[in-house]
Amino acid sequence: MKRLPLLLPLLLMTASAYSQEYLGQLSANPYASKSTGNPYGQYGSPYSAQSIHNPYGQYGSPYSSTSVNNPYTTEAPRIVAPDGTYLGRKSANPYDAVSTANPYGQYGSPYSAKSINNPYGQYGSPYGAQSARNPYATEAPSLISP
């Protein structure tokens, strides 16, 4: 019985560390309902709490520690391809090793296979089915809160 009070805080910390929020598909498709490129959808609207385009929201404000627009954050939303491949963090921080804004990192380089910035790669091509840049993509990468 003495171990339960010691384990309870550990269990609560572990449970909160794994709470994640789906933030839509990182997509240029303005018609897909789950697309961040849809200005009228839940994940693309500048008024939605789950949108990276809401300048006052947790994921779009330049001051939030979990925002894609904060140039100092290391806790921006994660990008995951439909096949489960980790594609870095959608971040404005050019110094973070896993940021899509770091042109020298594997997730921000325009030459990396795992970069959404590679115009010839499957995740950055304007023609790829799993690309964040294809306006007709139906299997774009997902954004997951940190």
N, C-alpha and C positions, 0 to 999 in steps of 0.2 A: 504494500500500500504506500510505502514511503516513496517509491519511484514514480508514481503517477504524477504528483505535483511537479517533479523535475522534468518529466517528459512532455507535459501539456504545453509549456511555452515553445518547446522545440517542434512539436507537431503543428502548432499554430503558425510559426514562422515558416515552416516548410510548405504548408497549404497556401499561405499568402504569396510565397515566392513563385508558385506555379499557376497563379491566377492570370490568365491571359485573355485578351479581348481581340476578337476578329475585327479588322479595320477595312475590310473589303479587298478587292483585287486591284493591284497596282497596274492600271490599264489606261490606255488612251482612248478607249471605246466610250463615246459619249452616250451610247444607248443601253449598254448593259446595266442591269439594276444594281449589281454589286461593284461596279467600276468606280475608282476614284476619279475618273475622268468624266463622270456623269454629274453635271452641276445640279441636277434635280434629285439625285439619289441620296440615300442615307450616308454613303461613304464619300461622296463628292461635293455635297452641298456646303456652301460656306457658313451654314447655320446649324449643321448637325454636330452633335458632341463627338461622334465617331469619325468625323472627317478630318483629314490632314490639311484641308483647305479652309478650316475655320480659324481665323486669326486670333480668336479669343479662347479657343478650345485647348484642351490638354495636348492634342497631337499636332496642332497647327500654329500655336503661339510662338513667337520668337523668344519667349522667356521661360517656357515650360521645359523641364528637364527631360520630358519624354516626347518632345516635338521634333518633327522633321525639319523645321525651320530655325532651330536653335543652333548657331554655329559652334557652340561650346559643349554640347551634350555628347555623352557616350552611351545614352540609354534610349536612343530613338527606336521606332518600330522596326522589327525584323522583317526581312523579305524571304519568303519560302516559295519555291517553284512548285507546280503541281506534282512533279515527280519526287518531291521531298528534299530537293537540293537547297541548301542554305545559300542565299545570295547577298548576305551582308545586311547592313542597316540603312534604311532610307533616312539619310542624315545630311545636314548642311555643313558638318564638321570636316574640313579638308585634312585634318591631322589625325583623325581616328583611323586606326588600321582597318577596321571593318566597315567604314563608311562608303557609301556610293559616291560621295563628293571627293574622295581621296583619289586623285588621278594616278597615284603610284601604287595603290593597294590593289589586291586581287579582285575586289568587288566594285572598284571605281574606275579601273583602267579601261581605256577603250580597246585594249588588246586581249583582255582576259576572257576566257570562256565562261566564267561565272559572273560576268559583269552585265548589268542592264544598260551600260553605256557603250557596249561593243556593238556597232551597227551591223556586224557580220555574224554575231553569235546568236544562239537560239533564244536568249533572254533579252536581247537588245535590238534585234533586227526588226525593221518595219514590216517584215513579212512572216516572221515566226509565229507559230500557233501559241507558244508559251511566252511570247515577248510582251514586255511592259510597254513597248513603243508601237505595237501594231494596233491601229484603231479598229481592227476587225477581230482581234484575238478573243477567243472564247475560253481559253485556259491560261489566262495571265497569272503571274505570281500573286500570292496573297500577302497582305500586311498583317502582322501580329504584334500586339502591344508588347513592350519589354517585360 
